[in-house]
Amino acid sequence: MYRFYLALYNVVLHVVLFVASFYFMLKYKEGFSQRMGEVNPPPKGGKRVWVHAVSVGEVVAASYLVERLKEIVVDGDIVLSTTTVTGMKTIKGLNLPVDFAFYYPVDLPFAVKRSVEAVSPDIVIFVETELWPNIVEVLSRKMVPLTMINGRLSTGSFKRYRWVKPLIGGLLERFSLLCMISSRDAWRVISLGAPPRRVKVMGNLKHGATIRRVGDSDVSRIRQWLNVREGEFVWVAGSTHKGEEDVILKVFRRLKSKYPEILLAIVPRHPERGDEVFRLACYYGFNAAKRSGIVKRDRRVDVVVVDTIGELFEIYGVATVVFCGGSLVPKGGQNIVEPAVWGKPIVHGVYMDDFSLETEALDGKGAFAVRDEDEMFSIIDELLQDGGKREEVGRNAEVVVRQWVTGVDECIVEIDKLLKGR
């Protein structure tokens, strides 16, 4: 059945590409020759690891993986492929320690064969769930170990894959190692046909990349422009959405009356809402300022609206307590891991669907769920009042996140074994 489905896949793929050929050539005109298999990597100096990261998110996650792989691939090189233009820009922007970067081939038999021949990998690592039948088949025939790291299957993907289980099961059987984010993802790939002995639960690779960012961050720069006073509390409300700032400012008004030495930094999820949030802060009677308009905060300012891009992660580094936005309103929540790696106590709403696994692990240890203004005030008040508890909760948050990276390291050990077997 696998062979039948593979043949059917190729028929459908060729028809789709023929019909949409003009659109495809326009969309993927950058690096088109590489996408057709014309790849010219440098000569191999030893064993070669091919890592594939589809786009920006996967490339960022791969940064931690590449760093760890460099420790074990001492007599060879690492090449990194991506599918999107933004993915390639991210590779260059992060200045990743890879020996060659190129565009991933279209999953046409001729393009895949040319690319595999040119790269000549000793192992291939797919970041997240990448199941392209032709490249898996070609690599499998060449006896190249196939691994998946940071694998996950959403409910929707799992349901769709079950419709073509003979094909998916055949592909999964060809993998030497499948490192899945959670036990739920592991169960799903096993039920689709993956050999259980080759499946491991690793946690999320992106968290390793997030931890890595802490060491690269300059918190002193944030402290300088925020002009934080000795003993001043800093409440950071990160990635907030419309409907949340009202609640935050009401809670802050109550906190301010009890803790005069407290600063609120609101970071809207969409920076273009900066003016709107600034006016709202003024409406509530606060002395507010926008980040884009200050070099160093006047200490009379008690609310700073961060209307710039790319500063939230480091701002978490100076926080006393954090509110994780997109969670009081049904937006799926925002990245709860970022404040956790800084060891900050976290408060969030009940809508954390996009980070449900992380939230489940952190709640009651390093994070607290709140439903409304009163619950938010009560939790933050308790954390500000009790320094010992605040430190314990923050420490718990960091410990939980760093434990996830242990699973990643275990998977890298397994990758090392496969590489040594070549």
C-alpha positions in Angstrom: 0.0 0.0 0.0 2.9 2.4 0.7 4.2 2.1 -2.8 0.7 2.7 -4.3 0.2 5.8 -2.1 3.7 7.1 -3.0 2.9 6.7 -6.7 -0.4 8.4 -6.3 1.3 11.3 -4.4 3.7 11.9 -7.2 0.9 11.9 -9.8 -1.1 14.5 -7.8 2.1 16.5 -7.1 3.0 16.8 -10.7 -0.5 17.8 -11.7 -0.6 20.5 -9.0 2.8 21.9 -10.0 1.9 21.9 -13.6 -1.4 23.8 -13.0 0.3 26.2 -10.6 3.7 26.4 -12.3 3.5 30.2 -13.0 2.5 30.9 -9.3 5.2 28.6 -8.1 7.9 30.2 -10.2 6.9 33.7 -9.0 6.7 32.7 -5.3 10.0 30.8 -5.3 12.0 32.7 -7.8 14.7 33.4 -5.3 16.9 30.4 -5.1 14.9 28.7 -7.8 17.9 26.7 -9.2 18.6 25.4 -5.7 15.0 24.4 -5.3 15.4 22.4 -8.5 18.4 20.6 -7.0 21.3 22.7 -8.3 23.3 22.9 -5.0 27.0 23.6 -4.7 28.1 23.0 -1.2 31.8 23.1 -0.3 33.7 19.8 -0.4 33.2 17.5 2.5 35.9 17.6 5.1 34.4 14.7 7.1 31.0 13.7 8.2 28.2 16.0 7.1 25.0 16.8 9.0 22.1 18.3 7.0 19.6 20.2 9.1 16.4 21.4 7.5 14.4 24.2 9.1 11.3 25.4 7.0 11.0 29.0 8.0 11.8 31.7 10.6 10.5 29.9 13.7 12.2 26.6 12.8 15.5 28.5 12.0 15.4 30.2 15.4 14.8 26.8 17.1 17.6 25.3 15.0 20.0 27.8 16.4 20.3 25.9 19.7 20.5 22.6 17.8 23.3 23.8 15.6 25.2 25.1 18.5 24.9 21.8 20.3 25.7 19.8 17.1 28.9 21.8 16.7 30.1 20.2 19.9 29.9 16.7 18.5 30.6 17.3 14.8 34.3 18.1 15.2 35.6 16.3 12.2 32.9 17.4 9.7 30.5 20.1 8.8 26.9 21.3 9.2 24.7 22.5 6.3 21.3 24.1 6.8 18.4 24.3 4.4 15.3 26.4 4.6 12.2 26.8 2.4 11.3 30.5 2.7 13.1 33.7 1.8 12.5 35.0 5.4 14.0 31.8 6.7 17.2 32.4 4.7 17.3 36.0 5.9 17.0 34.7 9.5 19.9 32.3 8.9 22.1 35.2 7.8 20.8 37.6 10.5 21.5 35.1 13.3 25.0 34.4 11.9 24.6 30.7 12.6 27.7 28.6 12.7 26.9 26.5 9.6 29.2 25.8 6.8 26.6 26.2 4.0 23.0 27.4 3.7 20.7 26.7 0.8 17.1 26.4 -0.3 15.4 23.1 0.3 14.5 21.2 -2.9 11.0 20.9 -4.2 9.8 17.3 -3.5 10.1 16.2 -7.1 12.1 13.1 -7.7 14.7 14.6 -10.0 15.2 17.7 -7.8 15.5 15.7 -4.7 18.0 13.2 -6.2 20.2 16.1 -7.5 20.2 17.9 -4.2 20.9 14.7 -2.1 23.8 13.8 -4.5 25.3 17.2 -4.2 25.0 17.5 -0.4 25.9 13.9 0.3 24.8 14.0 3.9 25.7 11.4 6.6 22.6 12.2 8.5 19.5 14.4 7.9 17.7 16.2 10.7 14.2 17.7 10.1 13.3 20.4 12.5 9.6 19.8 13.3 7.2 17.5 11.4 8.5 17.5 7.8 7.2 14.4 5.9 8.1 14.9 2.2 7.7 11.5 0.6 10.3 11.7 -2.2 13.2 13.0 -0.2 12.5 10.5 2.6 12.4 7.7 0.0 15.6 8.8 -1.7 17.6 9.2 1.6 16.2 5.9 2.9 17.4 4.1 -0.2 20.9 5.6 0.3 20.8 4.3 3.9 21.1 7.9 5.3 19.8 8.0 8.9 16.7 10.2 9.1 15.8 12.0 12.3 13.0 14.4 13.3 13.6 16.8 16.2 11.0 19.0 17.8 8.3 16.9 16.1 4.7 17.7 16.8 1.3 16.8 15.3 -1.7 19.1 15.9 -5.2 17.6 16.2 -5.9 18.8 12.6 -2.7 17.3 11.1 -3.3 14.0 13.0 -6.8 13.7 11.5 -5.6 14.5 8.0 -2.7 12.1 8.2 -5.0 9.2 9.2 -6.7 9.5 5.9 -3.4 8.5 4.2 -2.0 6.3 7.0 -0.4 3.7 4.6 1.8 6.5 3.2 2.5 8.3 6.5 3.2 5.0 8.3 5.7 4.0 5.6 7.5 7.3 5.9 7.7 7.2 9.6 9.1 3.6 9.5 12.0 5.0 7.5 13.1 7.4 10.3 15.8 6.2 12.7 14.8 8.7 15.4 11.7 10.7 16.1 12.1 13.3 18.9 8.6 14.6 19.7 7.7 17.7 21.8 5.2 15.9 24.1 3.9 12.5 25.0 0.7 13.4 23.1 2.7 14.0 19.9 4.7 10.8 20.6 1.5 8.8 20.9 0.1 10.2 17.7 3.2 9.3 15.5 3.2 5.8 17.0 -0.5 5.4 16.2 0.3 6.4 12.6 3.0 3.7 12.3 6.2 5.0 13.8 8.2 2.2 15.6 7.8 2.9 19.3 11.5 2.2 20.1 12.5 5.0 17.8 10.2 7.6 19.4 11.4 9.9 22.2 9.8 12.8 24.1 12.2 15.7 24.1 10.3 18.9 25.0 10.5 21.9 22.8 13.8 22.8 21.0 12.6 26.4 20.8 13.0 26.7 24.6 16.7 25.9 24.3 17.0 28.7 21.8 15.2 31.0 24.3 17.5 30.0 27.1 20.4 30.8 24.8 19.1 34.3 24.3 19.4 35.1 28.0 23.2 34.9 27.8 23.2 37.2 24.7 21.0 39.9 26.2 22.0 43.2 27.6 19.7 43.9 30.5 21.8 46.9 31.8 20.7 48.8 28.6 17.0 48.2 29.5 17.6 49.3 33.1 19.3 52.4 31.9 16.6 53.8 29.7 13.8 52.6 32.1 15.8 54.4 34.8 14.7 51.9 37.4 15.2 53.2 41.0 16.7 51.0 43.8 13.8 49.1 45.4 11.4 50.0 42.6 9.0 47.2 41.5 8.7 46.7 37.8 5.5 45.1 36.4 5.9 44.1 32.8 2.6 43.4 30.9 3.9 41.7 27.7 2.2 41.2 24.3 -1.1 42.7 25.4 -4.2 42.9 23.3 -7.2 45.3 23.1 -9.4 44.6 26.1 -6.6 43.7 28.4 -5.0 47.1 29.0 -8.1 48.4 30.7 -7.9 45.6 33.3 -4.1 46.0 33.7 -4.4 49.8 34.3 -7.2 49.3 36.8 -5.1 46.8 38.7 -2.1 49.1 38.5 -4.1 51.9 40.0 -4.9 49.7 43.0 -1.2 48.6 43.2 0.1 52.1 43.0 -1.9 53.2 46.0 -0.3 50.4 48.0 3.2 50.4 46.4 4.1 54.0 45.3 7.5 52.7 44.1 6.1 50.7 41.2 6.6 51.1 37.4 4.3 49.6 34.8 5.7 48.7 31.3 3.0 47.8 28.9 4.2 46.2 25.6 1.2 45.9 23.2 1.4 42.8 20.9 1.0 45.2 17.9 3.3 48.2 18.3 1.0 50.4 16.1 -1.5 50.4 19.0 1.1 52.4 21.1 -0.8 55.7 20.7 -4.1 54.0 21.7 -2.6 52.4 24.8 -0.8 55.7 25.7 -4.0 57.6 25.6 -5.7 55.0 27.7 -3.0 55.2 30.4 -3.4 59.0 30.4 -7.2 58.6 30.7 -6.7 56.6 33.9 -4.7 59.5 35.3 -1.1 58.1 35.0 1.9 60.0 33.9 2.7 58.0 30.8 5.4 58.0 28.1 6.0 56.1 24.9 9.3 54.2 24.5 9.8 55.7 21.1 9.8 59.2 22.6 12.2 58.7 25.5 16.0 58.1 25.7 15.8 57.9 29.5 12.6 57.7 31.5 11.7 60.7 33.7 11.2 59.2 37.2 7.8 61.0 37.4 6.6 58.6 34.6 4.9 55.6 36.1 3.6 53.9 32.9 5.8 53.3 29.9 4.1 52.1 26.7 6.7 50.2 24.7 5.7 50.9 21.1 8.9 49.6 19.6 9.8 46.2 18.2 12.2 43.6 19.5 12.7 44.7 23.1 10.2 42.7 25.1 12.5 39.7 25.8 15.1 41.9 27.4 12.5 43.9 29.2 11.3 40.7 30.9 14.9 40.6 32.3 14.2 43.6 34.6 10.7 42.6 35.6 9.7 42.0 39.2 6.5 40.3 38.0 5.1 39.6 34.6 1.7 39.4 33.0 1.6 37.3 29.8 -0.9 38.9 27.4 -3.3 37.6 24.8 -4.8 35.5 27.6 -7.5 37.6 29.3 -9.1 37.7 25.9 -9.5 34.7 23.6 -6.3 35.2 21.5 -4.5 31.9 22.5 -2.0 33.5 24.8 1.6 34.6 24.2 5.0 33.1 24.8 5.0 32.2 28.5 8.5 30.6 28.3 10.3 33.9 27.7 9.6 35.4 31.1 10.1 31.9 32.7 13.7 31.6 31.5 14.5 34.9 33.2 13.1 33.3 36.5 10.2 35.7 36.7 6.9 34.9 38.5 4.1 35.0 35.8 0.4 35.8 35.8 -1.8 35.0 32.8 -5.4 34.8 31.8 -7.3 31.6 31.1 -6.9 31.7 27.3 -3.5 30.1 26.8 -4.4 27.5 24.1 -1.4 28.2 21.9 0.9 27.4 24.9 -1.2 24.9 26.7 1.6 22.3 27.4 3.9 25.0 28.7 1.2 26.6 30.8 0.1 23.2 32.3 3.7 22.6 33.4 4.2 26.0 34.9 0.9 26.7 36.6 1.0 26.4 40.3 4.8 26.4 40.2 6.0 29.5 38.3 2.8 30.9 37.0 -0.8 31.6 38.1 -4.0 31.8 36.0 -6.4 34.7 36.7 -9.9 35.4 35.4 -10.5 39.0 36.2 -9.2 42.2 37.8 -9.7 41.1 41.4 -7.8 37.8 40.9 -5.0 39.6 39.1 -4.7 42.2 41.9 -4.7 39.5 44.6 -2.0 37.4 43.0 0.3 40.3 42.1 -0.2 42.0 45.5 0.8 38.8 47.3 3.9 38.4 45.1 5.0 42.0 45.7 4.3 41.7 49.4 6.2 38.5 49.9 9.8 38.7 48.5 10.5 35.1 49.5 7.6 33.7 47.7 8.3 35.9 44.7 11.8 34.5 44.4 10.7 30.9 44.9 8.0 31.2 42.2 10.5 32.8 39.8 13.1 30.1 40.5 10.5 27.4 39.9 9.6 28.9 36.6 13.2 28.8 35.4 13.7 25.2 36.7 10.7 23.9 34.9 11.8 25.4 31.5 15.4 24.3 31.9 14.3 20.7 32.5 12.7 20.7 29.1 16.1 21.2 27.5 17.4 18.0 29.1 15.2 16.1 26.7 16.8 17.9 23.8 20.2 17.0 24.9 19.2 13.3 25.2 18.0 13.4 21.6 21.3 15.0 20.5 23.2 12.1 22.2 21.1 9.7 20.1 21.9 11.7 17.0 25.6 11.4 17.9 25.2 7.6 18.0 23.6 7.5 14.6 26.4 9.7 13.2 29.1 7.5 14.7 27.5 4.5 13.1 28.1 5.9 9.6 
